[in-house]
Amino acid sequence: MRSFSRRDFLAASAAATGAALLPRFAAAAEPADLFKISLAQWSLHRAFRAKGGDKLDPLKFAEISAKQYGITAIEYVNQFYADKKKDGAYLTDLKKVADDNKVTSVLIMCDGEGNLGNPDEKGRAQAVENHKRWAEWAKFLGCHSIRVNAASDWKKGFAETQKLAADGLRKLAEFTDTLGINTIVENHGGLSSHGGWLAGVMKLVDHKRCGTLPDFGNFNIGKIEGVKETAYDRYKGVDELMPFAKGVSAKSHDFDDKGNETHTDYRKMLEIVLKKHKYSGFVGIEYEGGKLSEADGIKATKKLLETVRAELAKG
C-alpha cells in the first residue's frame, strides 16, 4: 500500500475547498432547518474500542451513521485511525464508504498529537507538524476543519498560556489555510474550558482559518493555581466562543422522562447558538453518557435536537 504525497492530497481534493472557510453560514437543507445534524464518532467510542464480535469497524463509520441513525454528516476521531495515519489506500477506502453512503465528512477531531501551547518551542513546533497529516486527511475527505486542543502547561499562568497556545494555533492555521480548511479549537479541559481564556486566544491568533468548536458540556477547568473557577458556566462559555465558531458540539449525558438532557438546557443553549449568534452550520451529536447505550443515547440526542429545532423554527 502506498502513502499519498501532499501533491496527491491537493490534486484529489481540490473540489472540496469551496465552502470550507465559512461552513457556519451554509444554507440549511430545508427552509425549516435552522442547523444540520452531524454525528461525532466519539459517541460510539466504546463500540469502536470493543473486542470480539461487538467491535465496530472504524472504516464503516459513515455507513453506520447513515444506515443506523439516519445521519448523513459525520465527525471522525483520529484515535480510531492512529495506525492508519500514513496509509493512503485506507484513506481512499474511508472516503469511498462516505461517498457510497452519500455522507458528508465534516471534520476530524485530533487528539494525542502534542500540545500546541507547549512552552518548549521545539515541542510546540513538533505538535504543529504532528497535526499536518490529519489536516491532509481532512482535505482529502472533504472536511471543512480539523478540531484540535489548545493545551499548555497551565502553571505558566493565564496570559502566558494564551500566548503559547496562540502561537501554535497560528502556525497550524497558516498550514491548513494552504489546504483550504480550518483549524478549530474545542473547550477541552484546563484553561481551554474557560470561555474568556479561549476567546482571548482566538483574538491573539487573529487568522481567518482559526476558530472554535464550542462544546455544550466541556467546561470543567479543574484546579489551576491563580484561577478561581474549577468549573465554568456553560452558557456563558458557549456565548463567548460562538463569535469564532465554525462548528458546534452538542454534548449529552443523561435524559429525563420528557427527553430533555439533564445537564444542559438545550432550548436555552440553542437560543444562544442560533438566535443570538445566527449560527446555521452543523451541530454534532456527542453522546458520552452511561445510563443509556451508545445507540440509544445517540437517538435520544438526535430526537431532542430535532424537537428543539422544530420549536425554534416556528418562532
Rosetta blueprint (number, residue, H / E / L):
1 M L
2 R L
3 S L
4 F L
5 S L
6 R H
7 R H
8 D H
9 F H
10 L H
11 A H
12 A H
13 S L
14 A H
15 A H
16 A H
17 T L
18 G L
19 A L
20 A L
21 L L
22 L L
23 P H
24 R H
25 F H
26 A L
27 A L
28 A L
29 A L
30 E L
31 P L
32 A L
33 D L
34 L L
35 F L
36 K E
37 I E
38 S E
39 L E
40 A E
41 Q H
42 W H
43 S H
44 L H
45 H H
46 R H
47 A H
48 F H
49 R H
50 A L
51 K L
52 G H
53 G H
54 D H
55 K L
56 L L
57 D L
58 P H
59 L H
60 K H
61 F H
62 A H
63 E H
64 I H
65 S H
66 A H
67 K H
68 Q H
69 Y H
70 G L
71 I L
72 T L
73 A E
74 I E
75 E E
76 Y E
77 V E
78 N H
79 Q H
80 F H
81 Y H
82 A H
83 D H
84 K H
85 K L
86 K L
87 D L
88 G H
89 A H
90 Y H
91 L H
92 T H
93 D H
94 L H
95 K H
96 K H
97 V H
98 A H
99 D H
100 D H
101 N L
102 K L
103 V L
104 T E
105 S E
106 V E
107 L E
108 I E
109 M E
110 C L
111 D L
112 G L
113 E L
114 G L
115 N L
116 L L
117 G E
118 N L
119 P L
120 D L
121 E H
122 K H
123 G H
124 R H
125 A H
126 Q H
127 A H
128 V H
129 E H
130 N H
131 H H
132 K H
133 R H
134 W H
135 A H
136 E H
137 W H
138 A H
139 K H
140 F H
141 L H
142 G L
143 C L
144 H L
145 S E
146 I E
147 R E
148 V E
149 N L
150 A L
151 A L
152 S E
153 D L
154 W H
155 K H
156 K H
157 G L
158 F H
159 A H
160 E H
161 T H
162 Q H
163 K H
164 L H
165 A H
166 A H
167 D H
168 G H
169 L H
170 R H
171 K H
172 L H
173 A H
174 E H
175 F H
176 T H
177 D H
178 T H
179 L H
180 G L
181 I L
182 N E
183 T E
184 I E
185 V E
186 E E
187 N L
188 H L
189 G L
190 G H
191 L H
192 S H
193 S H
194 H L
195 G H
196 G H
197 W H
198 L H
199 A H
200 G H
201 V H
202 M H
203 K H
204 L H
205 V H
206 D L
207 H L
208 K L
209 R L
210 C E
211 G E
212 T E
213 L E
214 P L
215 D E
216 F L
217 G L
218 N L
219 F L
220 N E
221 I L
222 G L
223 K L
224 I L
225 E L
226 G L
227 V L
228 K L
229 E L
230 T L
231 A E
232 Y L
233 D L
234 R H
235 Y H
236 K H
237 G H
238 V H
239 D H
240 E H
241 L H
242 M H
243 P H
244 F H
245 A E
246 K L
247 G L
248 V E
249 S E
250 A E
251 K E
252 S E
253 H L
254 D L
255 F E
256 D L
257 D L
258 K L
259 G L
260 N L
261 E E
262 T L
263 H L
264 T L
265 D L
266 Y H
267 R H
268 K H
269 M H
270 L H
271 E H
272 I H
273 V H
274 L H
275 K H
276 K H
277 H L
278 K L
279 Y L
280 S L
281 G L
282 F E
283 V E
284 G E
285 I E
286 E E
287 Y E
288 E L
289 G L
290 G L
291 K L
292 L L
293 S L
294 E H
295 A H
296 D H
297 G H
298 I H
299 K H
300 A H
301 T H
302 K H
303 K H
304 L H
305 L H
306 E H
307 T H
308 V H
309 R H
310 A H
311 E H
312 L H
313 A H
314 K L
315 G L
